[in-house]
Amino acid sequence: MSVIYVLIPIAILFVIIGLGVFFWAVRARQFDDLDKEGFSILFDENNADSSKQPHAPQDKPPQ
């Protein structure tokens, strides 16, 4: 029964830490744009840069 007196303050401490991290994330605007990262894999932002890169050497020369 005396273990309860130790576990309850530890549980309360974990809840306070969790709420602190959640409110920090909200204040740091971590949840503002949830779709941006999902769409970023669909579009290639380096279209202009890809034409400037040299092509990989081929195994056989063109005939």
Residue frames as a rotation matrix with the C-alpha (Angstrom) as fourth column:
MET 1
0.564 0.826 0.000 0.00
0.826 -0.564 0.000 0.00
0.000 0.000 -1.000 0.00
SER 2
0.395 -0.471 -0.789 2.88
0.209 -0.790 0.576 2.37
-0.894 -0.393 -0.214 0.63
VAL 3
-0.580 -0.579 0.574 3.95
0.664 0.072 0.744 1.94
-0.472 0.812 0.343 -2.99
ILE 4
0.299 0.793 0.530 0.85
0.939 -0.342 -0.018 3.94
0.167 0.504 -0.848 -4.00
TYR 5
0.782 -0.015 -0.623 2.30
0.286 -0.880 0.380 6.97
-0.554 -0.475 -0.684 -2.23
VAL 6
-0.314 -0.930 -0.190 5.30
0.044 -0.215 0.976 6.78
-0.948 0.298 0.108 -4.56
LEU 7
-0.601 0.055 0.797 3.52
0.750 0.385 0.539 5.84
-0.277 0.921 -0.272 -7.80
ILE 8
0.499 0.864 0.061 0.85
0.842 -0.467 -0.269 8.55
-0.203 0.186 -0.961 -7.71
PRO 9
0.525 -0.340 -0.781 3.33
-0.128 -0.938 0.322 11.47
-0.842 -0.069 -0.536 -7.60
ILE 10
-0.620 -0.758 0.201 5.38
0.060 0.210 0.976 9.81
-0.782 0.617 -0.085 -10.35
ALA 11
-0.266 0.620 0.738 2.24
0.950 0.300 0.090 9.43
-0.165 0.725 -0.669 -12.50
ILE 12
0.745 0.532 -0.403 1.30
0.494 -0.845 -0.203 13.06
-0.449 -0.048 -0.892 -11.87
LEU 13
0.026 -0.837 -0.546 4.82
-0.209 -0.539 0.816 14.12
-0.978 0.093 -0.189 -12.83
PHE 14
-0.719 -0.258 0.646 4.56
0.490 0.470 0.734 12.16
-0.493 0.844 -0.212 -16.11
VAL 15
0.262 0.888 0.379 1.21
0.956 -0.186 -0.225 13.82
-0.129 0.421 -0.898 -16.90
ILE 16
0.690 -0.051 -0.722 2.66
0.096 -0.982 0.161 17.27
-0.718 -0.181 -0.672 -16.23
ILE 17
-0.422 -0.900 -0.111 5.67
-0.114 -0.069 0.991 16.52
-0.900 0.430 -0.073 -18.44
GLY 18
-0.518 0.297 0.802 3.39
0.804 0.490 0.338 15.19
-0.292 0.820 -0.493 -21.22
LEU 19
0.621 0.783 -0.039 1.17
0.742 -0.604 -0.291 18.26
-0.251 0.152 -0.956 -21.08
GLY 20
0.361 -0.586 -0.725 4.24
-0.119 -0.800 0.588 20.49
-0.925 -0.126 -0.358 -21.11
VAL 21
-0.707 -0.627 0.326 5.59
0.191 0.273 0.943 18.79
-0.680 0.729 -0.073 -24.24
PHE 22
-0.121 0.753 0.647 2.17
0.983 0.184 -0.030 18.99
-0.141 0.632 -0.762 -25.92
PHE 23
0.793 0.462 -0.397 1.75
0.440 -0.885 -0.152 22.70
-0.422 -0.054 -0.905 -25.22
TRP 24
-0.090 -0.887 -0.453 5.34
-0.158 -0.436 0.886 23.36
-0.983 0.151 -0.101 -26.33
ALA 25
-0.693 -0.157 0.704 4.58
0.583 0.454 0.674 21.61
-0.425 0.877 -0.223 -29.64
VAL 26
0.357 0.882 0.307 1.41
0.929 -0.302 -0.213 23.66
-0.095 0.361 -0.928 -30.11
ARG 27
0.706 -0.128 -0.697 3.23
0.079 -0.963 0.257 26.89
-0.704 -0.237 -0.670 -29.31
ALA 28
-0.365 -0.921 -0.138 6.11
-0.173 -0.079 0.982 25.94
-0.915 0.382 -0.131 -31.67
ARG 29
0.225 0.613 -0.757 3.53
-0.865 -0.233 -0.445 25.47
-0.449 0.755 0.478 -34.48
GLN 30
-0.790 -0.544 0.282 4.30
-0.400 0.806 0.436 21.77
-0.465 0.232 -0.855 -34.96
PHE 31
-0.465 0.706 0.534 0.68
0.594 0.696 -0.404 21.00
-0.657 0.129 -0.743 -35.86
ASP 32
-0.196 0.416 -0.888 -0.05
-0.386 -0.865 -0.320 23.88
-0.901 0.280 0.330 -38.24
ASP 33
0.212 0.203 -0.956 0.43
-0.977 0.019 -0.213 22.19
-0.025 0.979 0.203 -41.62
LEU 34
0.058 -0.141 0.988 -0.03
-0.409 0.900 0.152 18.43
-0.911 -0.413 -0.006 -41.38
ASP 35
0.832 0.367 0.416 -0.45
0.197 0.506 -0.840 17.93
-0.519 0.781 0.348 -45.14
LYS 36
0.641 -0.606 -0.471 2.80
-0.754 -0.612 -0.238 19.59
-0.144 0.507 -0.850 -46.27
GLU 37
-0.362 -0.859 0.363 5.06
-0.752 0.499 0.430 16.64
-0.551 -0.117 -0.826 -45.58
GLY 38
0.034 0.456 0.889 2.62
0.221 0.864 -0.452 14.22
-0.975 0.212 -0.071 -47.19
PHE 39
0.933 0.356 0.044 2.53
0.140 -0.250 -0.958 16.24
-0.331 0.900 -0.283 -50.41
SER 40
0.417 -0.835 -0.358 6.26
-0.767 -0.535 0.354 16.93
-0.487 0.127 -0.864 -50.46
ILE 41
-0.390 -0.584 0.712 7.04
-0.105 0.796 0.596 13.40
-0.915 0.157 -0.372 -51.66
LEU 42
0.377 0.647 0.663 4.69
0.610 0.365 -0.704 13.79
-0.697 0.669 -0.257 -54.62
PHE 43
0.995 0.025 0.101 6.31
0.090 -0.701 -0.707 16.82
0.054 0.713 -0.700 -56.22
ASP 44
0.219 -0.975 0.040 9.91
0.975 0.220 0.021 17.16
-0.029 0.035 0.999 -57.36
GLU 45
0.844 0.095 -0.528 11.24
0.211 -0.964 0.164 20.55
-0.493 -0.249 -0.834 -56.33
ASN 46
-0.047 -0.976 -0.215 14.57
-0.137 -0.206 0.969 20.09
-0.989 0.075 -0.124 -58.15
ASN 47
0.699 0.367 0.614 13.30
0.510 0.347 -0.787 20.06
-0.502 0.863 0.055 -61.76
ALA 48
0.926 -0.372 -0.067 15.62
-0.333 -0.721 -0.608 22.89
0.178 0.585 -0.791 -62.84
ASP 49
0.202 -0.905 0.374 18.61
-0.893 -0.013 0.449 21.41
-0.402 -0.425 -0.811 -61.03
SER 50
0.376 -0.042 0.926 18.17
0.027 0.999 0.034 17.90
-0.926 0.012 0.377 -62.45
SER 51
0.958 -0.021 0.285 18.97
0.286 0.052 -0.957 19.06
0.005 0.998 0.056 -65.99
LYS 52
0.628 -0.763 0.151 22.27
-0.716 -0.643 -0.271 20.58
0.304 0.062 -0.951 -64.82
GLN 53
0.317 -0.516 0.796 23.56
-0.573 0.564 0.594 17.39
-0.756 -0.645 -0.117 -63.25
PRO 54
-0.428 -0.528 -0.734 25.80
-0.903 0.293 0.315 15.23
0.049 0.797 -0.601 -65.41
HIS 55
0.671 0.676 -0.305 24.42
-0.686 0.722 0.094 11.92
0.283 0.146 0.948 -66.56
ALA 56
0.418 -0.491 0.764 25.81
-0.408 0.650 0.641 8.68
-0.812 -0.580 0.072 -65.21
PRO 57
-0.437 -0.640 -0.632 28.35
-0.870 0.123 0.477 7.02
-0.228 0.758 -0.611 -67.50
GLN 58
0.702 0.695 -0.153 26.98
-0.706 0.652 -0.277 4.19
-0.093 0.303 0.948 -69.59
ASP 59
0.331 -0.558 0.761 28.54
-0.097 0.782 0.615 0.75
-0.939 -0.277 0.205 -69.79
LYS 60
-0.076 -0.304 0.949 28.54
0.887 0.413 0.204 0.61
-0.454 0.858 0.239 -73.58
PRO 61
-0.707 -0.161 -0.688 29.24
-0.097 -0.942 0.320 3.58
-0.700 0.293 0.651 -75.85
PRO 62
0.403 0.911 -0.090 26.40
-0.194 -0.012 -0.981 4.42
-0.895 0.412 0.172 -78.27
GLN 63
-0.520 -0.583 0.625 26.84
0.431 0.452 0.781 2.93
-0.738 0.675 0.016 -81.75
